């Protein structure tokens, strides 16, 4: 085989792998109420009860702002309220959000106390999550380094026909000394989207 033909075959193989990678990538879309269509750009609020536990714990009401730009999503703002310590928790943002290439096939509910979710379900990973919890806890979750850690969540489906059914996001994740999760003893036991959002494989 000539060097030229070998090079062509190598280039073709690289292109095939790249095409396969692109084909398996996922993106996010937000329901645009004004146009009645899905859009690759938009903003969704995911709100609900969460808890942070180390030696002891505290509960907050969370509002995660997910911003979608050209199909790529990230958590760009986090508002915590409830217990007096909640607004003092520092969140280092953004947290990029990526969805798995194939639907989630694990248990449903994903963990004890989570709600039973509506298929199709997707694993959504929030990356570079880092929290600084002030005294009396004085914790860095997972640590004080800028890289942070992942939260692997499960997102369910949304519908636009009939009564609106909005997505729910649940997670239970250890971040260093902290266990951060959607609360299991307070309805709706999940973060609920204010607008439908979907994962496009």
NUVEX-233386 format. One line per field, with one value per residue: residue in three letters; x, y, z of N, C-alpha, C, O, CB in turn. Coordinates in steps of 0.02 Angstrom, whole numbers, padded with zeros to 5 digits, always signed. Glycine has a CB too. Layout:
r: (ALA|...)
nu: (X|...)
nv: (Y|...)
nw: (Z|...)
cau: (X|...)
cav: (Y|...)
caw: (Z|...)
cu: (X|...)
cv: (Y|...)
cw: (Z|...)
ou: (X|...)
ov: (Y|...)
ow: (Z|...)
cbu: (X|...)
cbv: (Y|...)
cbw: (Z|...)
! end
This chain:
r: (UNK|UNK|UNK|UNK|UNK|UNK|UNK|UNK|UNK|UNK|UNK|UNK|UNK|UNK|UNK|UNK|UNK|UNK|UNK|UNK|UNK|UNK|UNK|UNK|UNK|UNK|UNK|UNK|UNK|UNK|UNK|UNK|UNK|UNK|UNK|UNK|UNK|UNK|UNK|UNK|UNK|UNK|UNK|UNK|UNK|UNK|UNK|UNK|UNK|UNK|UNK|UNK|UNK|UNK|UNK|UNK|UNK|UNK|UNK|UNK|UNK|UNK|UNK|UNK|UNK|UNK|UNK|UNK|UNK|UNK|UNK|UNK|UNK|UNK|UNK|UNK|UNK|UNK|UNK|UNK|UNK|UNK|UNK|UNK|UNK|UNK|UNK|UNK|UNK|UNK|UNK|UNK|UNK|UNK|UNK|UNK|UNK|UNK|UNK|UNK|UNK|UNK|UNK|UNK|UNK|UNK|UNK|UNK|UNK|UNK|UNK|UNK|UNK|UNK|UNK|UNK|UNK|UNK|UNK|UNK|UNK|UNK|UNK|UNK|UNK|UNK|UNK|UNK|UNK|UNK|UNK|UNK|UNK|UNK|UNK|UNK|UNK|UNK|UNK|UNK|UNK|UNK|UNK|UNK|UNK|UNK|UNK|UNK|UNK|UNK|UNK|UNK|UNK|UNK|UNK|UNK|UNK|UNK|UNK|UNK|UNK|UNK|UNK|UNK|UNK|UNK|UNK|UNK|UNK|UNK|UNK|UNK|UNK|UNK|UNK|UNK|UNK|UNK|UNK|UNK|UNK|UNK|UNK|UNK|UNK|UNK|UNK|UNK|UNK|UNK|UNK|UNK|UNK|UNK|UNK|UNK|UNK|UNK|UNK|UNK|UNK)
nu: (+00042|+00029|+00110|+00030|-00098|-00114|-00117|-00235|-00329|-00311|-00354|-00487|-00532|-00519|-00611|-00728|-00737|-00750|-00872|-00955|-00944|-01002|-01130|-01173|-01183|-01274|-01404|-01488|-01656|-01776|-01946|-02031|-02145|-02211|-02199|-02236|-02151|-02003|-01844|-01670|-01616|-01635|-01704|-01723|-01799|-01762|-01835|-01850|-01849|-01697|-01563|-01417|-01295|-01181|-01090|-01197|-01347|-01432|-01577|-01636|-01725|-01710|-01666|-01620|-01549|-01553|-01467|-01483|-01391|-01378|-01405|-01318|-01303|-01300|-01290|-01318|-01351|-01385|-01501|-01524|-01633|-01730|-01680|-01579|-01444|-01439|-01442|-01312|-01226|-01098|-01094|-01001|-00997|-01008|-01101|-01072|-01189|-01219|-01294|-01318|-01279|-01373|-01538|-01579|-01578|-01588|-01645|-01813|-01909|-01753|-01681|-01711|-01852|-01856|-01964|-02070|-02023|-02066|-02050|-01970|-01813|-01663|-01490|-01412|-01269|-01201|-01064|-00909|-00956|-00959|-00967|-00964|-00986|-01037|-00984|-01091|-01043|-00935|-00879|-00806|-00868|-00845|-00714|-00586|-00534|-00534|-00588|-00695|-00833|-00934|-01115|-01224|-01372|-01547|-01659|-01828|-01960|-02054|-02216|-02322|-02452|-02623|-02652|-02518|-02364|-02223|-02043|-01948|-01807|-01693|-01573|-01439|-01298|-01130|-01018|-00867|-00853|-00988|-01159|-01264|-01427|-01587|-01727|-01805|-01911|-01999|-02124|-02109|-02014|-01911|-01824|-01918|-01957|-01992|-02025|-02050|-01916|-01805|-01703|-01606|-01555)
nv: (-00059|+00109|+00255|+00369|+00317|+00256|+00367|+00429|+00333|+00339|+00471|+00459|+00369|+00446|+00547|+00472|+00430|+00556|+00598|+00502|+00535|+00663|+00627|+00560|+00655|+00757|+00881|+01024|+01084|+01215|+01248|+01365|+01475|+01581|+01557|+01427|+01321|+01215|+01273|+01305|+01395|+01479|+01508|+01425|+01400|+01297|+01243|+01206|+01103|+01074|+00988|+01002|+00906|+00866|+00832|+00878|+00950|+01060|+01138|+01202|+01311|+01301|+01385|+01356|+01429|+01384|+01409|+01403|+01397|+01392|+01256|+01210|+01192|+01269|+01296|+01451|+01535|+01529|+01531|+01525|+01499|+01506|+01426|+01526|+01518|+01486|+01590|+01635|+01541|+01513|+01498|+01440|+01486|+01468|+01310|+01191|+01095|+00933|+00806|+00630|+00517|+00421|+00368|+00364|+00215|+00165|+00130|+00182|+00265|+00361|+00358|+00318|+00399|+00495|+00559|+00458|+00463|+00534|+00447|+00495|+00467|+00555|+00555|+00695|+00786|+00900|+00999|+01048|+01092|+01185|+01228|+01345|+01340|+01439|+01477|+01406|+01289|+01293|+01238|+01172|+01115|+01014|+01037|+01162|+01192|+01262|+01176|+01098|+00980|+00844|+00842|+00715|+00705|+00662|+00689|+00709|+00687|+00811|+00876|+00957|+00946|+00945|+00961|+01056|+00972|+00980|+00969|+00872|+00874|+00773|+00734|+00657|+00675|+00653|+00776|+00794|+00830|+00846|+00797|+00825|+00853|+00836|+00866|+00738|+00737|+00838|+00900|+00957|+00855|+00869|+00969|+01078|+01122|+01282|+01300|+01188|+01078|+00989|+00847|+00820|+00690)
nw: (+00000|-00045|+00028|+00010|-00009|+00114|+00197|+00154|+00195|+00333|+00358|+00320|+00416|+00533|+00504|+00504|+00637|+00698|+00643|+00699|+00833|+00833|+00797|+00909|+01003|+01120|+01139|+01211|+01216|+01232|+01271|+01178|+01224|+01161|+01023|+01013|+00988|+00992|+01048|+01023|+01105|+01258|+01424|+01577|+01734|+01869|+02006|+02181|+02332|+02421|+02508|+02612|+02681|+02808|+02946|+03019|+02951|+02833|+02762|+02607|+02494|+02323|+02173|+02019|+01880|+01717|+01572|+01400|+01255|+01087|+01097|+01195|+01370|+01533|+01709|+01764|+01866|+02040|+02166|+02336|+02469|+02622|+02760|+02872|+02840|+02707|+02601|+02617|+02568|+02455|+02282|+02147|+01987|+01805|+01799|+01690|+01593|+01540|+01441|+01444|+01309|+01283|+01335|+01512|+01605|+01730|+01901|+01943|+02054|+02052|+02173|+02346|+02408|+02311|+02180|+02072|+01908|+01745|+01597|+01441|+01524|+01571|+01608|+01674|+01688|+01796|+01793|+01874|+01998|+02144|+02312|+02444|+02611|+02743|+02917|+03045|+02988|+02896|+02771|+02621|+02473|+02338|+02383|+02403|+02280|+02113|+02017|+02061|+02074|+02005|+01988|+01963|+01891|+01867|+01739|+01693|+01569|+01474|+01432|+01312|+01276|+01327|+01506|+01574|+01596|+01681|+01675|+01794|+01900|+01982|+02110|+02201|+02277|+02327|+02375|+02412|+02581|+02591|+02569|+02442|+02392|+02308|+02408|+02504|+02587|+02568|+02469|+02300|+02303|+02212|+02088|+01994|+01828|+01756|+01626|+01490|+01450|+01344|+01301|+01160|+01068)
cau: (+00000|+00070|+00102|-00025|-00161|-00117|-00137|-00306|-00368|-00308|-00398|-00556|-00549|-00527|-00674|-00783|-00742|-00777|-00943|-00990|-00946|-01051|-01196|-01194|-01188|-01342|-01412|-01548|-01703|-01824|-02009|-02044|-02217|-02239|-02202|-02262|-02102|-01942|-01790|-01603|-01595|-01686|-01688|-01769|-01787|-01776|-01843|-01877|-01814|-01635|-01530|-01345|-01283|-01114|-01102|-01268|-01368|-01480|-01621|-01645|-01763|-01662|-01688|-01564|-01562|-01518|-01466|-01468|-01367|-01362|-01410|-01275|-01335|-01262|-01322|-01285|-01367|-01415|-01527|-01543|-01671|-01757|-01641|-01540|-01378|-01444|-01419|-01241|-01187|-01068|-01091|-00954|-01032|-01063|-01095|-01094|-01235|-01215|-01338|-01291|-01296|-01430|-01583|-01566|-01615|-01581|-01708|-01859|-01869|-01681|-01658|-01766|-01880|-01867|-02028|-02068|-02017|-02101|-02003|-01903|-01769|-01595|-01438|-01384|-01213|-01181|-00992|-00875|-00998|-00920|-01004|-00931|-01038|-01007|-00994|-01049|-01022|-00868|-00863|-00799|-00896|-00809|-00651|-00576|-00503|-00582|-00617|-00759|-00850|-00996|-01179|-01257|-01444|-01593|-01710|-01881|-01987|-02106|-02265|-02357|-02523|-02663|-02626|-02445|-02323|-02156|-01989|-01921|-01736|-01677|-01503|-01413|-01227|-01078|-00968|-00820|-00884|-01060|-01207|-01310|-01480|-01656|-01753|-01852|-01966|-02037|-02150|-02119|-01957|-01874|-01825|-01968|-01944|-02048|-02040|-02026|-01850|-01795|-01638|-01610|-01496)
cav: (+00000|+00170|+00303|+00415|+00283|+00246|+00431|+00438|+00289|+00366|+00530|+00435|+00340|+00501|+00580|+00428|+00434|+00622|+00599|+00462|+00574|+00715|+00597|+00538|+00713|+00778|+00952|+01042|+01131|+01245|+01263|+01437|+01482|+01630|+01529|+01359|+01276|+01204|+01318|+01288|+01451|+01497|+01506|+01386|+01398|+01234|+01264|+01158|+01096|+01035|+00986|+00994|+00869|+00842|+00804|+00896|+00975|+01114|+01133|+01265|+01313|+01317|+01406|+01351|+01456|+01348|+01448|+01361|+01437|+01347|+01186|+01196|+01217|+01276|+01330|+01516|+01571|+01488|+01569|+01481|+01534|+01462|+01434|+01588|+01507|+01470|+01643|+01647|+01490|+01539|+01451|+01462|+01470|+01424|+01238|+01163|+01038|+00888|+00749|+00568|+00505|+00375|+00378|+00333|+00152|+00142|+00125|+00239|+00325|+00349|+00342|+00316|+00464|+00535|+00542|+00418|+00511|+00518|+00435|+00467|+00496|+00568|+00578|+00761|+00798|+00969|+00995|+01103|+01116|+01200|+01268|+01364|+01346|+01480|+01453|+01363|+01229|+01306|+01182|+01179|+01055|+00959|+01061|+01233|+01201|+01289|+01126|+01074|+00910|+00835|+00817|+00676|+00710|+00629|+00735|+00673|+00717|+00862|+00874|+01020|+00933|+00938|+00999|+01058|+00930|+01010|+00924|+00869|+00856|+00747|+00714|+00640|+00673|+00672|+00825|+00798|+00818|+00862|+00762|+00876|+00816|+00859|+00842|+00682|+00742|+00899|+00901|+00900|+00809|+00877|+01035|+01077|+01174|+01328|+01290|+01122|+01072|+00921|+00826|+00797|+00648)
caw: (+00000|-00050|+00084|-00004|+00005|+00186|+00226|+00139|+00238|+00401|+00360|+00316|+00481|+00580|+00488|+00524|+00710|+00714|+00625|+00748|+00895|+00825|+00794|+00975|+01049|+01137|+01150|+01248|+01186|+01278|+01240|+01171|+01232|+01113|+00956|+01015|+00958|+01029|+01028|+01048|+01147|+01306|+01495|+01617|+01807|+01901|+02076|+02228|+02396|+02423|+02573|+02613|+02743|+02825|+03013|+03024|+02886|+02829|+02704|+02570|+02432|+02271|+02106|+01973|+01814|+01663|+01511|+01341|+01199|+01031|+01119|+01252|+01431|+01594|+01765|+01765|+01928|+02092|+02222|+02391|+02521|+02673|+02822|+02869|+02811|+02635|+02556|+02627|+02533|+02393|+02226|+02097|+01924|+01787|+01802|+01625|+01597|+01482|+01446|+01417|+01239|+01279|+01392|+01577|+01612|+01799|+01939|+01944|+02068|+02050|+02240|+02395|+02426|+02250|+02148|+02011|+01854|+01683|+01541|+01439|+01574|+01548|+01654|+01659|+01732|+01809|+01805|+01909|+02053|+02204|+02361|+02507|+02662|+02796|+02986|+03087|+02953|+02869|+02727|+02549|+02444|+02371|+02411|+02388|+02214|+02064|+01971|+02086|+02062|+01966|+02012|+01911|+01904|+01820|+01713|+01658|+01508|+01480|+01378|+01299|+01261|+01387|+01563|+01568|+01639|+01676|+01694|+01861|+01904|+02049|+02118|+02267|+02258|+02375|+02352|+02468|+02647|+02588|+02528|+02415|+02357|+02310|+02472|+02497|+02636|+02554|+02401|+02256|+02307|+02150|+02059|+01940|+01778|+01743|+01556|+01467|+01420|+01322|+01277|+01091|+01054)
cu: (+00044|+00060|+00043|-00092|-00170|-00141|-00212|-00350|-00369|-00354|-00471|-00578|-00561|-00594|-00734|-00792|-00772|-00851|-00983|-00997|-00998|-01122|-01221|-01201|-01260|-01344|-01478|-01591|-01754|-01888|-02021|-02119|-02247|-02245|-02231|-02216|-02043|-01887|-01725|-01576|-01652|-01661|-01743|-01749|-01808|-01777|-01874|-01833|-01751|-01610|-01456|-01328|-01209|-01122|-01175|-01287|-01415|-01518|-01630|-01699|-01716|-01697|-01626|-01586|-01520|-01524|-01444|-01451|-01344|-01360|-01366|-01304|-01285|-01305|-01284|-01301|-01400|-01437|-01551|-01577|-01697|-01722|-01595|-01472|-01381|-01420|-01344|-01197|-01162|-01067|-01047|-00979|-00991|-01047|-01119|-01137|-01229|-01261|-01304|-01316|-01356|-01474|-01561|-01609|-01609|-01648|-01748|-01911|-01794|-01650|-01718|-01788|-01889|-01934|-02017|-02073|-02051|-02052|-02018|-01858|-01698|-01550|-01412|-01330|-01199|-01108|-00968|-00917|-00954|-00961|-00958|-00984|-01007|-01015|-01068|-01025|-00951|-00842|-00851|-00820|-00887|-00744|-00644|-00545|-00555|-00617|-00684|-00770|-00916|-01057|-01211|-01331|-01483|-01649|-01764|-01909|-02039|-02154|-02297|-02431|-02561|-02636|-02549|-02411|-02252|-02103|-01974|-01849|-01723|-01603|-01488|-01339|-01182|-01030|-00919|-00855|-00960|-01099|-01259|-01364|-01545|-01690|-01806|-01911|-02009|-02059|-02124|-02060|-01913|-01869|-01871|-01956|-02005|-02068|-02016|-01957|-01841|-01723|-01647|-01548|-01467)
cv: (+00062|+00214|+00349|+00382|+00271|+00310|+00445|+00396|+00314|+00426|+00509|+00406|+00394|+00536|+00539|+00431|+00501|+00626|+00559|+00500|+00629|+00687|+00578|+00595|+00730|+00853|+00962|+01090|+01153|+01260|+01338|+01447|+01528|+01601|+01459|+01309|+01267|+01249|+01295|+01344|+01468|+01491|+01470|+01392|+01330|+01247|+01210|+01151|+01052|+01034|+00977|+00964|+00852|+00808|+00818|+00927|+01033|+01108|+01202|+01255|+01338|+01338|+01407|+01381|+01418|+01390|+01402|+01407|+01389|+01274|+01167|+01229|+01224|+01310|+01395|+01557|+01522|+01534|+01519|+01523|+01482|+01473|+01495|+01579|+01501|+01527|+01657|+01595|+01519|+01484|+01480|+01439|+01494|+01350|+01211|+01101|+00998|+00829|+00688|+00556|+00458|+00385|+00338|+00270|+00123|+00139|+00190|+00228|+00310|+00335|+00348|+00387|+00511|+00516|+00494|+00466|+00487|+00507|+00481|+00505|+00504|+00583|+00645|+00774|+00873|+00966|+01056|+01134|+01126|+01247|+01284|+01380|+01383|+01447|+01452|+01300|+01236|+01249|+01206|+01113|+01057|+00981|+01134|+01245|+01224|+01236|+01100|+01001|+00904|+00819|+00780|+00671|+00670|+00678|+00694|+00714|+00769|+00855|+00943|+01008|+00921|+00980|+00999|+01013|+00953|+00962|+00928|+00845|+00833|+00728|+00699|+00627|+00692|+00720|+00835|+00784|+00826|+00811|+00814|+00839|+00855|+00826|+00788|+00687|+00805|+00899|+00964|+00850|+00812|+00951|+01032|+01136|+01219|+01327|+01220|+01127|+01000|+00910|+00798|+00756|+00659)
cw: (+00000|+00010|+00073|+00012|+00080|+00221|+00215|+00184|+00310|+00409|+00360|+00383|+00533|+00568|+00511|+00599|+00730|+00700|+00676|+00813|+00891|+00827|+00863|+01024|+01061|+01145|+01188|+01207|+01238|+01240|+01239|+01170|+01179|+01043|+00954|+00983|+01006|+01002|+01059|+01092|+01195|+01377|+01533|+01691|+01833|+01976|+02119|+02289|+02389|+02495|+02564|+02681|+02749|+02893|+03032|+02957|+02890|+02764|+02673|+02517|+02378|+02207|+02062|+01906|+01763|+01600|+01454|+01283|+01144|+01053|+01177|+01315|+01487|+01647|+01775|+01828|+01976|+02148|+02275|+02445|+02570|+02739|+02815|+02837|+02735|+02591|+02562|+02594|+02467|+02341|+02172|+02029|+01865|+01800|+01734|+01635|+01533|+01494|+01416|+01346|+01231|+01340|+01454|+01583|+01682|+01835|+01937|+01999|+02069|+02118|+02288|+02414|+02367|+02219|+02090|+01952|+01790|+01626|+01483|+01488|+01546|+01608|+01630|+01711|+01736|+01830|+01843|+01964|+02115|+02249|+02419|+02558|+02722|+02865|+03003|+03052|+02926|+02826|+02656|+02518|+02368|+02405|+02390|+02319|+02163|+02022|+01995|+02072|+02025|+02010|+01954|+01929|+01854|+01803|+01678|+01601|+01524|+01422|+01371|+01286|+01325|+01443|+01561|+01619|+01629|+01702|+01768|+01857|+01975|+02050|+02190|+02258|+02316|+02342|+02410|+02533|+02647|+02546|+02507|+02376|+02356|+02369|+02461|+02544|+02625|+02481|+02365|+02254|+02245|+02134|+01998|+01893|+01770|+01670|+01536|+01436|+01398|+01299|+01207|+01076|+00985)
ou: (+00091|+00006|+00009|-00136|-00225|-00181|-00247|-00402|-00420|-00389|-00512|-00635|-00608|-00629|-00784|-00849|-00814|-00889|-01039|-01050|-01035|-01168|-01281|-01223|-01303|-01292|-01517|-01565|-01773|-01886|-02022|-02153|-02301|-02291|-02249|-02239|-02034|-01883|-01724|-01518|-01710|-01604|-01802|-01690|-01864|-01725|-01917|-01784|-01752|-01632|-01434|-01345|-01179|-01159|-01209|-01245|-01436|-01494|-01632|-01715|-01685|-01749|-01585|-01637|-01458|-01580|-01393|-01490|-01297|-01317|-01375|-01326|-01235|-01352|-01225|-01269|-01439|-01397|-01593|-01553|-01686|-01733|-01575|-01444|-01330|-01379|-01315|-01136|-01202|-01041|-01054|-00982|-00945|-00990|-01179|-01125|-01234|-01267|-01265|-01368|-01387|-01449|-01527|-01669|-01622|-01700|-01721|-01953|-01773|-01598|-01768|-01747|-01925|-01959|-01962|-02120|-02062|-02015|-02075|-01863|-01677|-01570|-01392|-01343|-01187|-01091|-01000|-00914|-00918|-00985|-00919|-01023|-00956|-01048|-01105|-00990|-00911|-00793|-00881|-00793|-00919|-00720|-00691|-00530|-00614|-00671|-00726|-00723|-00950|-01051|-01225|-01350|-01456|-01682|-01749|-01886|-02065|-02135|-02299|-02469|-02536|-02602|-02519|-02428|-02223|-02116|-01985|-01831|-01738|-01574|-01521|-01320|-01194|-01003|-00929|-00885|-00992|-01074|-01295|-01349|-01556|-01683|-01847|-01955|-02050|-02017|-02118|-02057|-01882|-01904|-01864|-01946|-02062|-02122|-01966|-01942|-01866|-01688|-01692|-01493|-01418)
ov: (+00068|+00213|+00368|+00412|+00275|+00307|+00468|+00419|+00310|+00433|+00537|+00416|+00389|+00554|+00566|+00434|+00503|+00654|+00580|+00498|+00641|+00718|+00579|+00585|+00720|+00885|+00916|+01130|+01114|+01282|+01370|+01429|+01514|+01619|+01434|+01259|+01305|+01262|+01270|+01340|+01472|+01472|+01482|+01391|+01308|+01260|+01173|+01188|+01000|+01072|+00947|+00992|+00827|+00758|+00775|+00930|+01053|+01077|+01253|+01199|+01391|+01312|+01453|+01360|+01420|+01404|+01368|+01449|+01350|+01236|+01114|+01286|+01188|+01347|+01395|+01607|+01478|+01572|+01476|+01577|+01422|+01525|+01512|+01627|+01511|+01515|+01688|+01603|+01546|+01429|+01539|+01379|+01534|+01331|+01207|+01060|+01025|+00804|+00694|+00582|+00457|+00407|+00287|+00272|+00064|+00145|+00244|+00184|+00255|+00302|+00378|+00428|+00560|+00460|+00489|+00504|+00427|+00553|+00504|+00566|+00465|+00620|+00652|+00774|+00905|+00934|+01109|+01194|+01081|+01298|+01242|+01426|+01361|+01396|+01494|+01260|+01190|+01216|+01254|+01060|+01098|+00947|+01164|+01303|+01207|+01249|+01081|+00963|+00955|+00787|+00810|+00637|+00646|+00705|+00650|+00769|+00772|+00829|+00982|+01057|+00891|+01030|+00947|+01014|+00946|+00920|+00979|+00802|+00868|+00708|+00726|+00574|+00742|+00706|+00879|+00731|+00815|+00787|+00842|+00797|+00901|+00766|+00793|+00645|+00822|+00897|+01017|+00808|+00762|+00992|+00989|+01192|+01196|+01351|+01196|+01175|+00955|+00957|+00757|+00784|+00628)
ow: (+00040|+00041|+00121|+00043|+00107|+00267|+00260|+00209|+00344|+00459|+00397|+00405|+00573|+00616|+00534|+00623|+00775|+00739|+00695|+00845|+00939|+00855|+00877|+01081|+01018|+01157|+01196|+01168|+01281|+01182|+01291|+01122|+01153|+01006|+00901|+00954|+01053|+00942|+01115|+01115|+01176|+01389|+01522|+01707|+01822|+02006|+02097|+02297|+02357|+02538|+02514|+02733|+02702|+02897|+03059|+02912|+02944|+02716|+02708|+02497|+02385|+02190|+02066|+01878|+01766|+01576|+01458|+01264|+01154|+01030|+01206|+01313|+01490|+01631|+01793|+01841|+01955|+02175|+02261|+02464|+02562|+02771|+02760|+02810|+02702|+02546|+02518|+02591|+02428|+02353|+02154|+02016|+01872|+01810|+01722|+01679|+01478|+01550|+01368|+01327|+01178|+01392|+01449|+01569|+01693|+01803|+01929|+01991|+02086|+02122|+02271|+02433|+02371|+02232|+02063|+01946|+01782|+01609|+01476|+01495|+01503|+01653|+01572|+01772|+01685|+01881|+01843|+01975|+02135|+02226|+02441|+02549|+02749|+02871|+02978|+03083|+02933|+02841|+02633|+02535|+02335|+02451|+02364|+02302|+02170|+01995|+01954|+02061|+02015|+02062|+01901|+01977|+01804|+01848|+01639|+01587|+01579|+01369|+01418|+01284|+01372|+01431|+01549|+01678|+01575|+01745|+01801|+01817|+02023|+02000|+02236|+02233|+02350|+02288|+02453|+02541|+02698|+02496|+02549|+02333|+02396|+02380|+02415|+02542|+02668|+02435|+02395|+02210|+02226|+02164|+01956|+01916|+01775|+01652|+01564|+01399|+01430|+01280|+01195|+01073|+00967)
cbu: (-00048|+00054|+00165|-00024|-00164|-00048|-00096|-00320|-00341|-00236|-00383|-00564|-00492|-00469|-00679|-00770|-00673|-00740|-00954|-00953|-00878|-01040|-01196|-01145|-01150|-01367|-01412|-01530|-01737|-01796|-02067|-02011|-02234|-02195|-02133|-02329|-02077|-01921|-01806|-01555|-01575|-01748|-01678|-01770|-01825|-01723|-01885|-01884|-01860|-01581|-01560|-01307|-01325|-01060|-01053|-01283|-01400|-01447|-01689|-01579|-01828|-01616|-01724|-01541|-01546|-01547|-01418|-01529|-01309|-01295|-01395|-01203|-01392|-01197|-01323|-01305|-01413|-01365|-01586|-01480|-01730|-01749|-01600|-01531|-01348|-01515|-01457|-01226|-01229|-00996|-01163|-00881|-01102|-01082|-01137|-01032|-01309|-01142|-01405|-01310|-01237|-01406|-01653|-01580|-01590|-01534|-01693|-01893|-01890|-01647|-01599|-01745|-01837|-01809|-02064|-02126|-01944|-02151|-02006|-01874|-01768|-01593|-01381|-01440|-01151|-01226|-00954|-00855|-01057|-00850|-01067|-00882|-01067|-01038|-00955|-01087|-01071|-00819|-00919|-00725|-00971|-00793|-00590|-00533|-00470|-00547|-00569|-00815|-00854|-00987|-01225|-01225|-01467|-01622|-01679|-01936|-02017|-02075|-02319|-02326|-02529|-02667|-02652|-02421|-02332|-02152|-01926|-01963|-01690|-01722|-01456|-01451|-01215|-01041|-01002|-00786|-00854|-01070|-01240|-01272|-01491|-01694|-01782|-01815|-01939|-01993|-02228|-02131|-01982|-01908|-01753|-02041|-01925|-02029|-02006|-02076|-01793|-01844|-01605|-01616|-01514)
cbv: (+00000|+00208|+00344|+00437|+00216|+00226|+00489|+00422|+00217|+00386|+00576|+00382|+00293|+00551|+00594|+00356|+00425|+00675|+00570|+00396|+00605|+00752|+00536|+00487|+00774|+00742|+00992|+01074|+01101|+01309|+01226|+01465|+01510|+01692|+01528|+01356|+01303|+01130|+01391|+01274|+01514|+01454|+01578|+01311|+01455|+01178|+01327|+01091|+01065|+01064|+00930|+01062|+00806|+00902|+00834|+00945|+00920|+01184|+01103|+01289|+01358|+01257|+01477|+01276|+01533|+01276|+01509|+01314|+01486|+01367|+01142|+01222|+01169|+01317|+01286|+01556|+01633|+01432|+01617|+01445|+01575|+01389|+01370|+01615|+01443|+01453|+01706|+01650|+01425|+01566|+01436|+01436|+01504|+01432|+01207|+01146|+01062|+00865|+00762|+00508|+00476|+00301|+00357|+00382|+00100|+00188|+00107|+00250|+00354|+00409|+00390|+00277|+00497|+00523|+00605|+00365|+00527|+00574|+00361|+00470|+00454|+00626|+00526|+00817|+00761|+01004|+00987|+01158|+01066|+01232|+01230|+01425|+01276|+01549|+01497|+01343|+01214|+01319|+01130|+01198|+01048|+00907|+01017|+01265|+01136|+01336|+01069|+01114|+00871|+00781|+00876|+00605|+00784|+00561|+00787|+00655|+00663|+00934|+00821|+01056|+00872|+00865|+00970|+01129|+00853|+01076|+00941|+00823|+00916|+00686|+00769|+00578|+00719|+00610|+00894|+00867|+00865|+00933|+00701|+00928|+00749|+00844|+00901|+00617|+00743|+00962|+00898|+00924|+00737|+00838|+01060|+01080|+01142|+01399|+01345|+01092|+01095|+00903|+00772|+00856|+00575)
cbw: (+00061|-00115|+00093|-00078|-00033|+00214|+00197|+00066|+00235|+00418|+00301|+00261|+00505|+00574|+00413|+00502|+00742|+00674|+00555|+00760|+00911|+00758|+00749|+01001|+01020|+01200|+01083|+01315|+01123|+01311|+01276|+01105|+01302|+01112|+00925|+00982|+00889|+01026|+01048|+00990|+01104|+01297|+01523|+01595|+01843|+01881|+02079|+02194|+02448|+02375|+02618|+02602|+02746|+02828|+03065|+03085|+02846|+02835|+02724|+02538|+02438|+02258|+02107|+01964|+01811|+01652|+01517|+01323|+01220|+01000|+01062|+01239|+01452|+01582|+01831|+01704|+01915|+02118|+02200|+02420|+02490|+02651|+02838|+02939|+02841|+02617|+02570|+02701|+02521|+02406|+02198|+02111|+01923|+01714|+01862|+01582|+01608|+01469|+01410|+01463|+01202|+01274|+01373|+01636|+01560|+01837|+02012|+01874|+02135|+02020|+02263|+02457|+02476|+02198|+02123|+02010|+01841|+01665|+01519|+01368|+01638|+01497|+01660|+01660|+01709|+01864|+01739|+01859|+02068|+02186|+02385|+02497|+02683|+02797|+03036|+03147|+02895|+02927|+02728|+02529|+02463|+02321|+02385|+02440|+02190|+02018|+01963|+02057|+02128|+01915|+02040|+01904|+01903|+01849|+01664|+01707|+01463|+01481|+01392|+01241|+01213|+01407|+01630|+01577|+01621|+01714|+01655|+01906|+01884|+02067|+02091|+02300|+02198|+02402|+02330|+02470|+02698|+02560|+02567|+02369|+02391|+02242|+02512|+02508|+02707|+02570|+02400|+02187|+02318|+02091|+02039|+01969|+01710|+01763|+01512|+01418|+01469|+01266|+01324|+01041|+01062)
! end
